[in-house]
Amino acid sequence: MKNSIKLLPVTILTLGFCALGITGCGKASAPKNEVTLAELNRVVSMMSTSLVGAPRTVEELTNVPAFKGRPFPTPPAGKKFAIDPVTHQIVVVDR
């Protein structure tokens, strides 16, 4: 129990730094460039290890504050993006 209490501040700080890294520290003047697959995978990975849990669909990621107002990448023709439930990574699948 004592170890859990000692790790709580470290966990909170780690999640806070991850959130700052994803949001870019609130740079309001940054251009609204397309979300990269690396960013999507990083968020899916972080969510899968949090209490929130991994999203089931890529569409659920549109609610992530760091992605607001930014377009998502377009999959190849006849394909769509999905989240692999085992690896928690974005994959390309047939429609």
C-alpha positions as CSV (number, residue, x, y, z in Angstrom):
1,M,0.0,0.0,0.0
2,K,2.9,2.4,0.8
3,N,4.4,1.9,-2.6
4,S,1.1,2.7,-4.3
5,I,0.8,5.9,-2.4
6,K,4.4,6.9,-3.3
7,L,3.8,6.1,-7.0
8,L,0.6,8.2,-7.3
9,P,2.4,11.6,-7.7
10,V,4.8,10.1,-10.2
11,T,1.9,8.6,-12.2
12,I,0.0,11.9,-12.2
13,L,3.1,13.9,-13.2
14,T,3.8,11.4,-16.0
15,L,0.3,11.6,-17.4
16,G,0.5,15.4,-17.2
17,F,3.7,15.6,-19.2
18,C,2.3,13.2,-21.8
19,A,-0.8,15.4,-22.1
20,L,1.5,18.5,-22.6
21,G,3.5,16.7,-25.2
22,I,0.4,15.8,-27.2
23,T,-1.2,19.2,-27.0
24,G,2.0,21.1,-27.8
25,C,1.8,23.1,-24.5
26,G,-1.3,25.0,-25.8
27,K,0.3,26.7,-28.8
28,A,-2.8,28.5,-30.1
29,S,-0.9,29.9,-33.1
30,A,0.2,26.5,-34.5
31,P,-1.1,25.7,-37.9
32,K,-4.0,23.2,-38.2
33,N,-2.0,20.5,-39.9
34,E,-3.2,17.0,-40.4
35,V,-3.0,14.5,-37.5
36,T,-0.2,12.0,-38.1
37,L,-0.5,8.2,-37.6
38,A,2.3,8.5,-35.1
39,E,0.2,10.9,-33.0
40,L,-2.9,8.7,-33.3
41,N,-0.9,5.6,-32.2
42,R,0.7,7.5,-29.3
43,V,-2.8,8.5,-28.0
44,V,-4.3,5.0,-28.5
45,S,-1.3,3.5,-26.6
46,M,-1.6,6.0,-23.7
47,M,-5.4,5.5,-23.5
48,S,-5.0,1.7,-23.4
49,T,-2.8,2.0,-20.3
50,S,-5.1,4.5,-18.5
51,L,-8.3,4.1,-16.7
52,V,-10.2,5.4,-19.7
53,G,-9.2,2.3,-21.7
54,A,-8.4,2.0,-25.4
55,P,-10.8,3.4,-27.9
56,R,-12.7,0.8,-30.0
57,T,-12.8,3.0,-33.1
58,V,-10.7,5.7,-34.7
59,E,-13.7,8.0,-34.7
60,E,-13.5,8.0,-30.8
61,L,-10.2,9.8,-31.2
62,T,-11.9,12.9,-32.7
63,N,-12.8,13.9,-29.1
64,V,-9.1,14.2,-28.0
65,P,-8.5,17.9,-27.3
66,A,-5.1,17.8,-29.1
67,F,-6.9,16.8,-32.3
68,K,-9.7,19.4,-32.3
69,G,-9.9,21.3,-35.5
70,R,-7.2,19.1,-37.2
71,P,-8.1,16.9,-40.1
72,F,-7.4,13.2,-39.8
73,P,-5.3,11.4,-42.4
74,T,-7.1,9.9,-45.4
75,P,-6.7,6.1,-45.8
76,P,-6.0,4.6,-49.2
77,A,-8.9,4.1,-51.6
78,G,-11.1,1.2,-50.5
79,K,-9.5,1.1,-47.1
80,K,-10.2,2.5,-43.7
81,F,-8.3,3.0,-40.4
82,A,-9.1,0.7,-37.5
83,I,-7.6,0.0,-34.1
84,D,-6.0,-3.4,-33.6
85,P,-7.5,-4.6,-30.2
86,V,-4.4,-6.6,-29.4
87,T,-1.5,-4.2,-30.3
88,H,-3.5,-1.0,-29.7
89,Q,-2.1,0.4,-33.0
90,I,-3.8,2.0,-36.0
91,V,-4.0,-0.4,-38.9
92,V,-5.4,-0.1,-42.4
93,V,-8.2,-2.6,-43.3
94,D,-10.6,-3.2,-46.1
95,R,-13.9,-1.3,-46.0
